[in-house]
């Protein structure tokens, strides 16, 4: 068996996405950084103690790339699905605002429990 075939057979595969929207809708966000981003929500999955929300993002309408937002699962366990998604979307918008350009948007967004608590307070859910 070749090494390449071995890797294909035994490579760790991501869990399939859940909560995939029935209708894939493009949304827009004008960031404080000056860029206008477009994005699609693709769904979510559990990943090592976090919920990974997957988005497809563009900062120039030409180049599209996946962007994951990892939200601490223990911090959102008591929330409804729409509230969990709200936390992920707030984190996505914060990354759009805080990161200087689309070139640095490819790194995953990580939302630790302390940041989740802060966001829930802003939403009036804490």
C-alpha positions, -999 to 999 in steps of 0.1 A, spaced: 0 0 0 14 34 -10 19 61 16 -5 84 -2 -32 57 -2 -26 50 35 -30 87 43 -63 90 23 -77 59 40 -68 69 76 -68 106 75 -89 122 102 -120 136 86 -141 165 99 -175 157 113 -202 166 88 -218 201 93 -251 204 111 -276 232 110 -269 237 73 -292 264 61 -320 252 37 -315 283 16 -279 295 13 -281 333 17 -253 358 10 -250 384 37 -230 416 39 -211 434 67 -194 468 65 -165 465 90 -149 493 110 -117 483 92 -132 499 61 -138 466 42 -171 454 31 -173 417 37 -197 392 22 -203 358 38 -224 327 39 -231 306 69 -224 269 60 -233 252 93 -216 240 125 -200 209 141 -185 199 174 -147 201 174 -125 195 205 -146 211 232 -159 239 209 -186 245 184 -171 253 151 -193 276 130 -181 275 94 -186 306 71 -175 312 36 -161 348 34 -149 373 8 -135 408 13 -132 416 -24 -160 397 -41 -135 377 -60 -117 355 -35 -137 333 -12 -124 312 16 -137 292 46 -135 308 80 -142 289 112 -154 305 144 -147 282 174 -170 290 204 -163 273 238 -190 246 240 -193 246 278 -200 284 278 -230 281 254 -243 247 265 -274 262 282 -283 284 253 -308 278 225 -295 271 190 -303 307 177 -285 322 208 -254 301 201 -254 312 165 -257 348 177 -226 345 197 -207 330 167 -219 358 145 -210 385 170 -175 370 171 -173 369 133 -183 406 131 -157 415 158 -130 398 137 -142 417 106 -139 449 127 -106 442 145 -85 425 118 -68 449 95 -76 433 61 -91 403 44 -56 388 40 -55 381 78 -91 368 80 -81 333 71 -70 325 106 -98 309 127 -117 330 153 -115 316 188 -141 326 214 -131 315 249 -156 313 278 -148 347 291 -155 364 258 -188 344 255 -199 357 289 -192 393 277 -212 388 245 -241 372 264 -241 403 287 -244 425 256 -273 404 243 -290 405 277 -287 368 281 -263 366 311 
